[in-house]
Amino acid sequence: MRIIISGSGGFIGSALVHSLAQMGHQAVRLVRAASSGGEEVGWAPYEQKIDPSLLEGADAIVHLSGESIAGRWTAAKKARIRTSRMQLTGFLSKTVARLNKPPEALICASAIGYYGSRGEEILTEESRPGTDFLAQVTEAWELATTPASEKGIRVVNLRTGVVLGSNGGSLAKMLQPFKFGLGGILGDGQQYMSWISLTDVVAAIQHAIEKKTVTGPVNLVAPNPVTNLEFTKALGRVLRRPTIVPLPGFMIKMLFGEMGQALLLGSTRVTPAKLLETGYEFKHTELEDALRAELAR
Ligand SMILES: NC(=O)c1ccc[n+]([C@@H]2O[C@H](COP(=O)([O-])OP(=O)(O)OC[C@H]3O[C@@H](n4cnc5c(N)ncnc54)[C@H](OP(=O)(O)O)[C@@H]3O)[C@@H](O)[C@H]2O)c1
């Protein structure tokens, strides 16, 4: 298959490109920097520039681009988070909708931030959206794919949880303090965290590309979300380090502001209803197994 991938240099994109190439697919990177040809095509999405002929006849497009949500959410950062998702997704979706030979599927990143902080409520793809900043951005991000779905292209919105891999994402940021024995619960530790291994993210995206019954919002999370306390204990066991230094909620709010409140203290308990219904078999269903596999411990 010929599969075009944006955000291909990122944490998920680079693992996906590697895996698709290993499986014998033609993985073409859609990059913002000038293209050097080969397995790369260029675009300048903020200037709405792309040569549509380069996208003609692809089997699927996987759109992963977006400003990182890590870091303090200043007004400028929030604007970049919002614009990079709505503007790029809208532009790509409209471009794809106008192709003579459109892809069978447009697989677009989304996030469990769609649901906002919901305590212990079990969330499926049918659950209503939240109301905070990330929830509003994510809802608009998914809506930006409408031009493609209206043209009959199969659109999948990957509502992705906390992706666990050793080379990026949240886990890489946590490793240092934990290794120094400075790991501990965040706030009261009762908030739910819906995690997924990077291995499963890559395999589930391939499942979404290949399986035509996968469509619309799809929760990209493992079947067993855990509380922050359970996560902290599991990571401590895997790294064989103590986890006795808690970070109280007020400190998190002081240090990280709105981002800390949403990402570190928010509680989102998501279940992968659609992945399971469409026959996806998880490689890692238990957190400790996933951590050991991803960290090679
Ligand atoms: N990792 C997670 O735990 C997680 C969880 C939920 C959702 N997601 C979503 O999944 C997608 C991929 O995640 P990731 O962790 O692989 O992200 P990442 O490592 O931050 O990579 C994202 C890619 O997006 C492009 N990009 C970065 N800043 C941009 C900007 N301001 N405007 C336009 N493009 C920009 C870059 O690719 P180019 O330079 O090639 O354009 C970058 O490699 C993101 O949309 C993310 O929000 C990730």
The ligand as a MOL file (V3000), in Angstrom:
LIG
                    3D

  0  0  0     0  0            999 V3000
M  V30 BEGIN CTAB
M  V30 COUNTS 48 52 0 0 0
M  V30 BEGIN ATOM
M  V30 1 N 2.0210 11.1190 22.1940 0
M  V30 2 C 0.8770 11.0620 22.8640 0
M  V30 3 O 0.8350 10.5470 24.0100 0
M  V30 4 C -0.3890 11.5950 22.2350 0
M  V30 5 C -1.5740 11.5320 22.9720 0
M  V30 6 C -2.7430 12.0320 22.4280 0
M  V30 7 C -2.7330 12.5880 21.1560 0
M  V30 8 N -1.5670 12.6420 20.4510 0 CHG=1
M  V30 9 C -1.5950 13.3000 19.1270 0
M  V30 10 O -1.0190 12.4650 18.1440 0
M  V30 11 C -0.2800 13.2650 17.1990 0
M  V30 12 C 1.1470 12.7480 17.1150 0
M  V30 13 O 1.6880 12.7450 18.4240 0
M  V30 14 P 3.2700 12.7020 18.6880 0
M  V30 15 O 3.4400 12.4230 20.1310 0
M  V30 16 O 3.9230 11.8540 17.6810 0 CHG=-1
M  V30 17 O 3.6230 14.2370 18.4190 0
M  V30 18 P 5.0810 14.9190 18.2140 0
M  V30 19 O 6.1740 13.9960 18.5660 0
M  V30 20 O 4.9910 16.2230 18.9580 0
M  V30 21 O 5.1270 15.1530 16.6350 0
M  V30 22 C 4.1470 15.9170 16.0000 0
M  V30 23 C 4.6340 16.3160 14.6120 0
M  V30 24 O 3.7830 17.3980 14.2020 0
M  V30 25 C 4.5380 18.3550 13.4680 0
M  V30 26 N 4.4410 19.6430 14.1760 0
M  V30 27 C 5.0360 20.0100 15.3500 0
M  V30 28 N 4.6960 21.2650 15.6870 0
M  V30 29 C 3.8790 21.7040 14.7210 0
M  V30 30 C 3.2030 22.9300 14.4940 0
M  V30 31 N 3.2960 23.9710 15.3380 0
M  V30 32 N 2.4550 23.0390 13.3680 0
M  V30 33 C 2.3550 22.0020 12.5080 0
M  V30 34 N 2.9500 20.8310 12.6520 0
M  V30 35 C 3.7090 20.6750 13.7560 0
M  V30 36 C 5.9720 17.8490 13.3860 0
M  V30 37 O 6.0960 17.1430 12.1400 0
M  V30 38 P 6.6880 17.8250 10.7870 0
M  V30 39 O 7.8020 18.7090 11.2160 0
M  V30 40 O 7.0820 16.6320 9.9830 0
M  V30 41 O 5.5620 18.5680 10.1710 0
M  V30 42 C 6.0570 16.8430 14.5310 0
M  V30 43 O 6.9490 15.8220 14.2640 0
M  V30 44 C -0.3600 14.7130 17.6810 0
M  V30 45 O -1.3620 15.3800 16.9590 0
M  V30 46 C -0.7490 14.5740 19.1360 0
M  V30 47 O -1.5140 15.6590 19.6260 0
M  V30 48 C -0.3760 12.1670 20.9590 0
M  V30 END ATOM
M  V30 BEGIN BOND
M  V30 1 1 1 2
M  V30 2 2 2 3
M  V30 3 1 2 4
M  V30 4 1 4 5
M  V30 5 2 4 48
M  V30 6 2 5 6
M  V30 7 1 6 7
M  V30 8 2 7 8
M  V30 9 1 8 9
M  V30 10 1 8 48
M  V30 11 1 9 10
M  V30 12 1 9 46
M  V30 13 1 10 11
M  V30 14 1 11 12
M  V30 15 1 11 44
M  V30 16 1 12 13
M  V30 17 1 13 14
M  V30 18 2 14 15
M  V30 19 1 14 16
M  V30 20 1 14 17
M  V30 21 1 17 18
M  V30 22 2 18 19
M  V30 23 1 18 20
M  V30 24 1 18 21
M  V30 25 1 21 22
M  V30 26 1 22 23
M  V30 27 1 23 24
M  V30 28 1 23 42
M  V30 29 1 24 25
M  V30 30 1 25 26
M  V30 31 1 25 36
M  V30 32 1 26 27
M  V30 33 1 26 35
M  V30 34 2 27 28
M  V30 35 1 28 29
M  V30 36 1 29 30
M  V30 37 2 29 35
M  V30 38 1 30 31
M  V30 39 2 30 32
M  V30 40 1 32 33
M  V30 41 2 33 34
M  V30 42 1 34 35
M  V30 43 1 36 37
M  V30 44 1 36 42
M  V30 45 1 37 38
M  V30 46 2 38 39
M  V30 47 1 38 40
M  V30 48 1 38 41
M  V30 49 1 42 43
M  V30 50 1 44 45
M  V30 51 1 44 46
M  V30 52 1 46 47
M  V30 END BOND
M  V30 END CTAB
M  END
